[in-house]
Amino acid sequence: MVDEKYKVAWKRRATIKFASLYHVDHRRALRNTHLLLSIDPYRCANGVANFPNYPFNGYLWIMINNIIIVYRVRPKEKFVSIETCYSALTGEAAEIFFGILPNDDIDE
């Protein structure tokens, strides 16, 4: 028995943010995103967003090709909706998704 794949679609705001990312192989990132999320979007997630004042709390997230993809899954429709994305190379992403705070004490 073959399990049906999930359909993966990007929201408009996610597409715009994705297009503006630098130092990214966009083709590879798109291919890997669709491949991973269409097979089993729950298993490949790095976690569930649960951050103070974050508008996408409760959504799943994954890091693919130095891009953090925030998405939600509608299991009945077999549909994955990519809501937004971030460069994983920024301090903002490190703080939000990995809890790495900037070092305020710099030795001089």
C-alpha positions in Angstrom: 0.0 0.0 0.0 1.4 3.4 -1.0 0.8 6.3 1.3 -0.4 9.4 -0.4 2.0 12.4 -0.4 1.2 15.8 1.0 0.7 18.7 -1.4 3.1 21.5 -0.5 2.3 25.2 -1.2 3.9 28.4 -0.3 2.0 31.4 1.0 2.6 34.7 -0.8 4.5 36.3 2.2 6.7 33.2 2.4 7.5 33.3 -1.3 8.5 36.9 -1.1 10.7 36.3 1.9 12.3 33.3 0.3 13.1 35.3 -2.9 14.8 37.9 -0.8 17.3 35.5 0.9 20.9 35.8 -0.1 23.6 33.1 -0.3 20.9 30.5 -0.9 20.7 27.9 -3.7 17.0 28.5 -4.3 16.5 25.6 -6.6 18.0 23.1 -4.2 16.1 24.6 -1.3 12.8 24.4 -3.1 13.4 20.8 -4.2 14.5 19.6 -0.8 11.6 21.4 0.9 9.0 19.8 -1.3 10.7 16.4 -1.1 10.9 16.4 2.7 7.5 18.0 3.5 5.5 16.0 1.0 6.5 12.6 2.5 6.1 13.1 6.2 5.9 16.7 7.4 5.5 15.7 11.1 8.6 13.4 11.3 11.0 15.8 9.6 10.1 18.9 11.8 12.8 20.3 14.0 10.2 21.5 16.5 7.0 23.4 17.1 7.2 27.2 17.3 6.6 28.3 20.9 8.4 31.6 21.4 7.3 34.8 23.2 5.2 37.2 21.0 5.8 35.0 17.9 2.8 35.1 15.5 3.4 31.5 14.2 3.3 29.7 17.6 2.0 26.2 17.3 3.3 25.8 13.7 6.0 23.3 12.8 9.5 24.4 11.7 12.4 22.8 9.9 15.8 23.9 8.8 16.6 23.1 5.2 19.7 24.3 3.3 20.3 27.1 5.9 16.7 28.3 5.6 14.2 27.9 8.5 10.8 27.0 7.0 7.7 27.6 9.2 4.7 25.6 8.1 1.4 24.1 9.2 -0.2 20.8 8.2 -3.8 20.0 7.4 -3.8 16.2 7.7 -7.3 15.6 6.4 -6.6 17.5 3.1 -3.0 16.1 3.0 -1.8 19.7 2.6 1.3 21.5 3.9 1.2 25.3 3.9 4.5 27.1 4.2 3.7 30.3 6.1 7.1 32.1 6.3 10.8 31.5 6.2 14.1 32.9 7.5 17.7 32.7 6.8 19.2 30.4 9.5 22.4 32.5 9.4 21.0 35.5 11.2 21.2 36.4 14.8 17.4 36.7 14.9 16.9 33.1 13.8 19.5 31.9 16.2 17.7 33.7 19.1 14.2 32.7 18.1 14.6 29.1 17.0 17.7 27.9 18.8 17.7 30.1 22.0 21.2 31.4 21.3 21.3 34.9 22.8 23.8 37.5 21.5 26.8 37.9 23.7 26.5 41.3 25.4 29.8 41.0 27.2 32.6 41.4 24.6 36.1 41.3 26.0 38.0 44.5 25.0 
